[in-house]
Amino acid sequence: MDAEPITPKWGEGCVADLIPAILEPGETDSLLPAEVVDASCVVVLVFDGLGWAQLKDRAHLAPTLCSLAGGPITTVAPSTTAAALTSITTGTAPGEHGIVGYRIDVDGEALNMLAWRTPRGDARDRLVPEEFQTLAAFSGQRPVVVQNGIFMRSPFTRAHLAGTRQHGYWTLPTLPVQIRQAVAAGEPFVYAYYDGIDKIAHTHGFGEHYDAELAACDQIVADLLMMLPRGTALVVTADHGLVDCGSGRTTLDDSLLPMLDRQSGEARFRWLHAEAGRGKDLLAAAIENHDDRAWVRSVDQILDEEWFGPIVTDTARSRLGDVALVARDHWWFVDPAESNRAELIGRHGSLTPDEMFVPLITFHS
């Protein structure tokens, strides 16, 4: 069991620092080698769910990735796709951009960021994605973004990639082709995203399916190294790692329920929203009953320790709960109000090393 949570290394080695290091070089200490920053074209490839620990444990399945220069950096809190991808694209922490998790509390309703739904249904008209998250992606530039074609017009894409030029791919072998074509057309910066590792780990865990997916991702990188022209730099990173949670299902102790109004957040970073005036009681009860399976923190402690970044806007603060259950080991917490309560195997969201450390790997031709 991990003694303390791994918190994001804001400004010192976090995924939120990556895009500013490329597009605004010299303004911060760069995470990247000079030859990458100075390249005629930089391609950033994000593999959803590729944790540093999972990669190093399977180095034999990813010989290309593991042969390149680089090491681990931290993702954001919570270690979840919506928060981390928005931090990557905007270069800011969740406390600033306001996408503070997967299921975000908005005026008493939990908004599912990836489906863009609340319990009342589709929320695109009520919570316009471009207004929900207003910071410009990629410093206001309009780069080519290569991602699965089904995501190109999704509400979450509108929220974290507004203004970019979407180039969709439809089969995995065409992902590097789309990237190569954008580079050949003279684009100085290309951003690409692939979600296969995360999807497979959620459903199948870390067995043969995961191994096959990782090998396929390594082949994507190998293909890119062969395709990209001289002077191009490739940067590979991820939004979070994963933990096998197949046997970690946990329900809240009944003693918490009279103090609890609702829940939001992730299964492994669960926000508890207290009934009026019951915040301290809820915190005490959560510590007493769940400290063995989670780091239990008040929202004030989390903000004081800058888990969500050095800047937390009033809007972002309003989307947090009162008490957080940040899962240790392989545990996860059930929210009966969550419409999709599938028994996923691979999960993320918490601040364990396997979830928080992701690769930052570079190549320059």
Secondary structure, DSSP 8 states (H G I E B T S, - for coil): --SS-----TTTSBGGGHHHHHHSTTSS--SS-HHHHTSSEEEEEEETT--HHHHHHTGGG-HHHHHSEEEEEE--SS-SHHHHHHHHHHSS-HHHH---SSEEEETTEEEETTTTEETTEE-TTTS-HHHHS-S-GGGG---EEEEEGGGTT-HHHHHHSTT-EEEEESSTTHHHHHHHHHHHTT-SEEEEEE-HHHHHHHHH-SSHHHHHHHHHHHHHHHHHHHHS-TTEEEEEEES---EE-TT-EE---GGGGGGEEEEEE-SSEEEEEE-TT-HHHHHHHHHHHHTTTEEEEEHHHHHHTTTT-S---HHHHHTS-SEEEEE-TT-EE--TT-S-----SEE--S-SHHHHEEEEEEEE-
